[in-house]
Amino acid sequence: MKRIYVNEKWCLGCHLCEYECAFANSGLTDMVRALKGKTIHPRIRVEDGEEIHFAVSCRHCKDALCVQSCISGALTKDESGMVRIDREKCVGCLTCVLVCPYGAIMPAPDGHAAQKCMLCTDNLCGEPNCVKHCPNNAIVYEER
Amino acid sequence: MELFVHGDYEVVRNPDLCIACRVCERQCANEVHWYDETAGKMKAYSDKCVNCHRCVCLCPTHALKIVKTDDTYKINANWNNATINEVYKQANSGGVLLSSMGNPKPYPVFWDKMLVNASQVTNPPIDPLREPMETKVWLGKRTVKIERDEKGRLKNTLAPQLELSVPVMFSAMSYGSISYNAHESLARAAEELGIYYNTGEGGLHKDFYKYGKNTIVQVASGRFGGFKGYLETAAAIEIKMGQGAKPGIGGHLPGAKINEDVSQTRMIPRGVDAISPAPHHDIYSIEDLRQLVYSLKEATEYKKPVIVKIAAVHNAAAIASGIARSGADIIAIDGFRGGTGAAPTRIRDNVGIPIELALASVDARLREEGIRDDVSIVVGGSIRSSADVVKAIALGADACYIGTAALLALGCPLCRSCHEGKCNWGIATQRPDLVKRLNPDIGYKRLVNLVTAWNHEIQEMMGGMGINSVEALRGNRLMLRGIGLTDTELSVLGIRYAGQSL
């Protein structure tokens, strides 16, 4: 399965991916309208150390702890291997947030459900927007 | 007290578009942008801005632009703003003014005053997509003697050659002046394109020995990083006598830029300034130059061509004649608009001559003396496009060096601040957090794209002239006509005026 990978060597910590993610999932076609004056809730987060930067999003684990721990069946693994979340089924218990070892699932801004990266299959982009706009090819979408 | 000198450029932010993502702030090594938390707004200290366009390029909503400041002293055609500011800066510091990249002053650009011919009716143009079009060139001595062995078979007496798939090479830029990632990009692109890149006088990093087949190593007045292995790895050896951006002076890499890697590659102590003297202290005549040429040939068993690079200066033709007789295989001439990682401003802006004129006079002189075949001529110093390459070849060059154009392909915005060591594009810096901004996987592809595109254009222009190989274009000055040139300029360039037939 093609996944999003981050090459730490090339990640500059510019945080553009976070804004591109928030824009992609805003449902709007204009970035300024989507993001101006708003607090963003991206599904990818850049972790910054002193000189190290690393963008983290869902790894779509083979044995996904979040899927195993989901009490409502909202988190599933589809035939391609992608971990999906069904907002309608999610009861907002946030167990998945607790168990994810990467911190890649977080509460959605409305607080009633969890949210996670679905490789931009759940929005208008069709391909991961963070990958498309990474200025240094640090975030890649590939088969490994 | 230091007089405040206003910056040349101002950051203009469209408040309707800025989403305060702070990407500009994180990407600016000059610390221009900052986030005012109380106001919830991005702000900028324009005085620190070098106009490198990193923020403009990365701003996701295109909210930024950089404009020339309209702050001005009283308008004065003689004492303009830049001139006054330079006096203030020198009165503040007591130092020599430093600059980077090529001469930006409005001197005439002769490439733009030459027009290329095309075929009509009697000698039809050639379509390079349908018919063969040769852009491969060989650099080196073209003199051969007919000699036979005892069995009567012809001996190969051709001197070693460089084979180029396109008449373009990446010019000398040292590791130190540019980053590891910039070097890797150039090396990988040269390998893929079947051309050469040049180490400059910085030695060759141990990781790049594997690109030796496509490497020209430089031996300059500081002799940094040179040893037998360095010479043997390379495809050719270049003796640097001068550089177009700073003829007559040497180089100075500040100790701050000499980190562990640069120190090992240059074979000099860490943190100590690397000074290249103005002259080679063992070369004061053509005879001395000949000794170095043959020392290098001897060390490499006469298997590699030796290039001698000079800056384009008033006596370039006579100097080139001497070089051709020194045993060198290739002469490289660097015009006064050539780039640099750091040069005194006065030297860069006032010393040397345009490459077009130097090339024309060198080629004419060598032909007059019947020694043109003893050497190939490579020219650099602001070759900006494939059209410049075509015109250079028609004036008599065998190939061109590109440095600035190559850096532009890597993202360089020509902000001319290399000497400050804070290149926001990861090119002219050794700061690890900045160097990583240039991913060679992207960089080398952009270089390959550039040269590939130029190759297509060279083929199109040659096809239009009804010429199907670079060999047939070389020195073919009848393919050029001048426009807006004086009689003297036409005679130096050796071309006719537009409208004049054969």
Interface residues (C-beta under 8 A of the other chain):
Chain A: K9 W10 L12 G13 C14 H15 L16 E18 Y19 E20 F23 M31 V32 L35 K36 G37 E51 H133 P135 N136 N137 A138
Chain B: D16 L17 C18 I19 C21 R22 V23 R26 Q27 L58 P60 T61 P432 D433 K436 R437 N439 D441 I442
